[in-house]
Amino acid sequence: MIKSLSRIRAAFAQASKRRRTTRELNELPTEIQKDIGRPERAEPDEIRLPF
């Protein structure tokens, strides 16, 4: 049971980090986003958790 809870906690932490990174990248100016190779309109990915 502890392993399952640890995996769930890790999945939530990873999803949180992914959302934060996406939000920060979306806040960059369009020119910088193009320079780093981001698509013009990034569709939000659905968060997939292992449960």
NORRA-V949244 format. One record per helix or strand of 3 or more residues. SS is the DSSP state (H for helix, E for strand). FROM is the first residue (numbers start at 1). TO is the last residue. If there is no record, write none. Layout:
SS,FROM,TO + SS,FROM,TO
//
This chain:
H,2,26 + H,30,35
//
